[in-house]
Amino acid sequence: MSRRLLTLIAFLWCCIAPANAGTIISDRAESVSVTVYRQPGRARGAIDRDWPGGYALVAETRTVDLPPGETVVRFEGVAEGLMPETAVLSGMPQGVKEKNRDARLLSPAGLVDAYLRRRVTVRRTDRKSGKVTEEEAVITAGPSGGVILRTPRGYEALGCSGLPERMLYRDVPADLSPRPTLSVIATSDRATRATLQLTYLAEGFDWAANYVADMNSDGGTLNLMAWLTVANGGVTGFPGARLGVIAGQPNKAARAPQPRPTGGALLLTCWPMDVTSTHPGWALFPVQMPPPVMEEAQEIMVTAYRRSDAVPVAMAAPPPPPPPPPAEDVGDLKYYRVPVAVDVSANSQKQVALLRQDDVRVERLYAATIDYRDGSGQSRPMTLRLRLRNRKADGLGLPMPSGRVAVFEHVGGLRLLAGEADVGDKAVDERIDYDISESSDIRLTVRQTAASEKRRDWTIRIANARPFAVTAEVTIGHDITPRPQDLERRGGAWIWRTVVPANGWADYSYAEMLPR
């Protein structure tokens, strides 16, 4: 072969080789921001701890070294619930040709799923002799609901032989990723170091506001503290993230549920093979491994143990961080920004301070609503309601996201829970009602005193068994004739508000005209 031909071959190889440079792995992001949106339609109530129903907008900055030609770039450590159709990648010299969400995760359950109908080695250890035996088996079912193996002796369930056992796999399937991964095919006309911005929506996030209200001794004010609770139900954590949440309900198109990656631990259910003394209480019940529990990232009280005597010592938690700056407008929504970098850990809930307002003016009253189901004359308890006005003159005047409030009162030096209530999003100047408990001392009786084809006559009585006067408010859900001048009109209802004397009662009678 001539020297000229060898030179030509070498030149062509140098030109072709970079085009097949293979795969580049970006294993982490240099910086990340996470903006969490509430579960659509959930204005109140608890967050789903298994798989939160909201979503997040994740923006990552990554740096990769690209060779010339076509390259597969794998972005490891993206959010587990990444929606691939929403992923936007900027910074590539010549754009992106293709993108793929690698959804299958390397885990005990993922390995079983990948090895269905394939051979594995089952290793068992005898408890008494310590003898180790191995045999070939084929996985015929799993991982949901347990694992079924076909051995030379027949079919059996993994974990039900009564012996410690494990499965050995020949190799790791190529399509199993150790972490959630997004891969793209990109091209570059030259070798370059590119700073990329990867932005995407991801399921498995949610947030809520949790309020703590402490009533002051004067009975007319309270101290209000709010925590911002953010949940990440995925296996990917985001350390040092810029965190924010969106309050409100943006319009989001419905989409089919996205299958979660086949990851996580195996849930093995079987009938115990040991005697009752080995596992007390298990003789009559099947054994099931409990699902993983989400860790609470914020603890109000920490318990420490001395090594010598194991006596619990209560340690007060550090003071909460300062609340974030005021809410910012995003269209007609509100954006709450956490002012410091925080760790949004995997399978966890994070709490940060949202607001703290002292000496907020509050009104204490008792409330009830009547409609056509009433009128039998039977008394029922009214609801203790705490009413706040979201205005600066009363100590608030802030956009307040929906959540749950726990109200505490101080009695004889003890801080006791008076009740809990769910509240929706409240704008500035809106009324905020906390319905925290029913009172057996303040009771409502509704009687229908007369009825005809044209009208019904009603009488309302509020009885107060307390040794002091109380304020009561009754919502009347139907129309009154003639229209009263001394009642408040609220929506389609009338509001009768009165002060009921101590150990006394108050009555109100009215007529309702029926439609012809």
N, C-alpha and C positions, 0 to 999 in steps of 0.2 A: 504494500500500500504506500503510495507516494506521500511525501511530507506535506504537499499542498492539500491532499485529500484529508489527512489527519487534522490539519489546521482548520479546514472548513467544518469538519465534524465537531471539533472542540468549540468553534464559534457558535454553531447551531445549538449545541447543548447548553451553552451559557445563556442563550436567548430563550430556550424552551423551559429550562429547569425552574426559573422563578415563577412561571405561570402555573406550576404545579407545586407551589411552596407548601401546601398542606393546610394545617389548622393552627390558628393562634388562639390562645386561651386568655381571656381577661377575667381574673379570679376575684377582683374586688373593685369597688368604686372609690375614687379619691374623695368625693363628696356626694351627699344625697340629701334630698328634701322629700318629705312625706306629708301630703295634704289629705286628710281623712274626711270622707263624706258619710253621713249617717245612712243606715239602711233605709231604702225607699219605702215610704209608707209608715215607718216607725217614728212617730213623733214623741213617744214616751214608752216606758217599759224597759225591761232589762236587756242587756246585750246577750246574744247567743254565745255561750262560752265555748261550744264545740267548733263552730265555724261561723264567725260574725257575718251578718248579712249586708254590711255596707261595703264600701270600696275606697280606694285611695289613688291619688295621682302621685306617682313616684318619678322623680327626676334625678338621674345619676350623671355624674361626670367621670369618664374613664379615659385612660391614655393607652394606646396600643401602637406597636411598631409594625407597620405594614410593609411587606415586600412588594416589588412590582408584580403586576399580574393579578390573577384571581385568587382570593383567599377566603377560607371559612373562618369567621371570627365567632368564638363562643363566649357569651357573656354569662359567666357563672354567678350564682348568688342573687338572681333576680327574685322578685316576690313569687311565692308559690301560686297565687291566684292570678298571675299575669294574663291579661286578655291580649293575645297576639295581634289581633286586628287593630288595636289601639297603639301599638308600639311605633314610635317615631324616632329615627336615628339621624342625627345631623353631625356633620364634621367629616364624613367620609369624602376623600378626594373626588371620587367619581360616582358616589351614590351607592345604593344597595340593590343587588339583583334579586335576592330572595331572602326570606326570613322564616324561621321555624321555631316553635316552642317545643323543647324537649321535655315532655311531661313525665316520663317514667323515672322515678327516683330510686337510687340504691338504698335499700333498707331490707329488713327481714321479710316484710310483706311483698316488697317489690321483687326480691329474688324468687320467692315462691311463685309469684305471678309470671315471671319470665321463664321459669323452669317447668311450667305446666306441660304434661305429657313427655317430660324428659327425665333422664336417669340422674339420681343423686346417690350419695353414700350416707347411710344412717349409722351413726356411732352410738352405742349404748354401753353404760357402765353399770355393772352389778354392784349394789350397795354393800353386800356382805363380803364378797370376795375381791372386789375392785377390778375384776376381769373386764377388759374392754373388747367388745365385739363389733364388727362392721359388716354390713351387707348392702347390696344394691337394692334400690327401690325406685319406683316411678311415681311422681306426684300426679295424682289423677284429679284432685279438686283442691281449691284454695285460692287466695288466702281468706276470703270472707267466710265466717262461720266455722273455721277450722281447716286443717290440712288432712287430706286422705292420701295414704300411700298404698301402692300395690307391691307387696314383697313376695318372696318365694312361697310364703305360707298363706297368702291371700291378701285381703284388704284390711287396713287398720288405720286408726286416727292417730296422728302425731301427738305425743304427750300423754297418751292414755295407757301405756304399757306398764306403768308403775316404776320404771327405771329412768334415771337421768339420761337424756338422749339429745342429740343434735344432728343437723343435716350438714353435709359437706358438699360444696359445689365445685365442679371442675374449674370453672373460670367465671369471671364477671361478664355478663352480656354487654355487648358493645353499646346497646341502646339505653343502658341504665346510667343516669348521671348522679354523681354524689350530691349535687345541689340543683335546685331548679335553674334551668339554663335556657337562654334565648340565643339561637345561632343565626348568623346572617352570612350571605355570600357577597363579598365586596370586591371591587377591582380598583387598582391604583396604577398609574402610568410610571411610577417611580417608587423607590423605597422612601418611606416617610414616617415620621412619628406624628400621629393624629390625636388630637384631643376631641373626644366624642361626647355628645349629649344624648343620653338615652332617656326617653320619656314614655310612660305607659300607665294605663289604668290596671288595677289589680283588685280582685275580689278578696274576701277574707279579712276585711278591716271594719271597724265601727268605732263610734265614740258616743259618749253621753256626758251630761253635766250632773253632778251629784252635789246637792246643797245640804248644808248643816245649819240649822237655825236655832240659836239659843235665846230663849225668852229672858228678858231682864226682869228684875224684881219689881219694877214699876208697872208691869203688865201691859204697857203701851208701846214698848220698843223691843227690838230683838237685834242680835248680832248675826249677820249672815256671812257664811263662808261657802265657797263653791270650789269643787275639784273638777278638773277636766280629766275624764277617764277615757283612755284610748286603748283599743284592743287590736292585737295582731294575732290572728289565728293560724298563720302560716309557719313554715319551718325556717324561714329566712328572717334574720334580724338585721336591723339597720343601726349600727352604732354611730353616735355623734351626729344624728340627723337633725336637720332643720324641720321642726314639726309645726303643723298648723291644722286647724279644723274649719270646716264650712258649716255654718248653721243655716237651716232652711231646707227646703225640699226642691232641688233643681229637677227639671224635667229630664228623665233618663229613660231611653227606650228599653223596653223589656227584651231580654235575650234568654235563650235556652240555658239551663244550668250547665255550667262548665264542669266536666268531670275532674275531680281532684287527682293529683298524681298518686300512683300506687305506691305509697310510702307508709312509713310508720311501723309500729310493732305488730306482732301476730297476736290475735285473740284466739286462744285455744280453749275449747270447751269440751269437757269429758266427764265421765263418772269416775271418782277416785278409786284406785285399786288398793290403797293401803287400809290398815285397820283404823278404827275410830280414834285410838289414842295417838295416832300419828298426826292427824289433822282434826282436833276437837271441833265438833259442830259441823263437819263437812260430810258426815256419813250419809245424810239424807238429801243433800243438795248438790247440784252440779257445780263444778269449779270454773270460774271465768276470770280471766285477767282483767282488772279494771282499766277503763280507758284513761289516757293521760289527762292530768288535771292542769289547767292553766295556772301558772304561777302568778301571784299577785306582786306586782313590782313595787307597790307602795304599801308600807306597813305603818299603822298608827302607833302600835306598841310593839317593842322588841323584847323577847324573853331570853335571858342568858343563863347558863348553868355553870356553877363552879365545879371543877373537876373532882374536888374532894368529897363534898357532901351532896352535890346535885340539888342544891336549894335554889329554886327559881328566884331571879332578881329582876325586877321590873326596871327597864331603862326607858326613859322618855325619848320619843322620837325627836329628831332635830326640828327646829321651826320650819314651817313651809317656806318655799322660795317666794319672792315677790310675785304678785299677779302679773299676767301679761299686759301689754299695752292695750288701749281701747280697740274695739272691733273695727275692722276696715270694711268698706263696701266693695262687694264683687257683684255688680248688677244690683239686684234687689236682695242678695244674700249677704251674710255677714261672715267675715274671715277673722278668726282668732289666731294670732301668732304667738307661739311660745318663744320668749326672748332669748333663751339659752339653748345650746345643743343638748339633745337628750338621746338616750339609747332606746329605740323602739325594738325591744327584744322579741325573739320568736316565741310563739305560743304563750303570750303573756298579756297582762294589762298594765298600763302605765298611768299614774296619776300625777298631775301637776296642778299647782294653784291657778284658779281662774279669776276669782275676785274675793275681796274681803271688805265688807261694809258694816260698820258698827252703828248702833243706835238708829236702826231703820224703824220708822213709825209703822205700827201695825194696829189694826182694829180687830177686836175679838167679838164675834157674833155667832148666832145659831141659824142654820139655813135648812130649807126644805123646798121641794117642788111638788105641786099637786097637778093632777090631770084627771082624765075621765075614769081612771081606775079607782080613784078615791071616792068617798061619799058614804062609806059603810058605817062611820061613826067610831071606828076603832082607832085608838091612839097609837102613835108610833114615835120613836125617838127622833129628835132633830140632830143635825150634824154640826159639830163644832168647826167653825170656819175662821181661819186667820186671813185677813185681807190686807194686802199691801198695795200701794200706788207707786208705779215705777216712774217716779219723778224726783228731781233733785231736792225739792222742798221737803220730801219725806225721807231723804237719805239714800236714794237710789239714782234713777235717771240713766240707766245703762241698758243696752240690748242684752236680754237674758235668754240664753238657749234653753230648750226644753230639757227636762230631766226629772229626777226624784229628789224630794226634800225630806229630811228627817228633822222633826221638831223636838227639842229638849226643853224641859223645865227643871228648875232647881227647887227641891223640896227638902227641908231639913238638912241642908248641906250635901244632898245627893243630886246628881245630874241624871234625870230619868227621861226615858223616851215617852213623849206624849202622843206621837203618831207619825205616819208617813203619808205623803201625797205625791201624785204625778202632776206635772204642769207642762204646758206646751210652750212654744216660743213666744216671748213677750217683748214687744217693742217699747220704746220710751213712751211714757204717759199712759200705758195700759194698766188695767186692773189685774192683780195677781191674787188668786184665791187658793188657799191651802185647806182642803177638807181633810181633817186629820183623825176624827173619831166621832162616834155616835154618843149622845148624852141621854142617859135614862132619866135625868132630872128635868130636862126641857123636852116636852112632848107636844105633838101636833095631833089635833082631832079635826076631821073634815066630815061634815054632814050635809047631805042633800035634803033640804027641808021640804021642798015642793017641786013637782015636775008636771009639765003639760007638753002639748005638741009645739008650743011656741017658746017656752022658756023653762029654765031650771033655776031654783033658788039654792044658794050654798051658804053655809056658815062655817067659819074657820075659828078654832080656839087654840091658843098656845098657853100651856100651863107651865109655870116656873116653880119648881120645888126647892130652889136655892134661896139662901138667906140674903141675897142681894139682887138688884135689878139686872136684867140682861137685855141685849139688843137682839132682835130676831128679824129674819128676812124670809118671806115666803114668795116663791115664784109661782104665779098662776098661769097655767099654760093655755087657757082659753079666754075668749073675749068677755068683757064686762059691759053691761048696759044699765043705765047710761054711762058713757065713758067717764071715769072718775078724774077729778082734777088734782087729787092729792096723792096719786100713785105714780111711780116711775114706769115709763114704757121702755122695755129693754128687748129689742128684737121683736118677736111676735108675742111676747108675754108681758104681763103686768107684775110689778114688784110691790108687795105690801111690806112695809118696814115699820116696826113699832118697838117700843121699849116695854118689856113685861115686868111689872113690879115684883119685888121679892115675895115669895110664897103666894103669888097671885096669878092672874091670867089676863089675856087680852083676846077680844073677839073682833071678827070682821065678817059682815054679811054682804052679799052682792047677788045680782041676777045675771044670768047668761041667756041671751036670746039665741034660739036655735034657727038654723037656716030652713027656709020653707021649701 
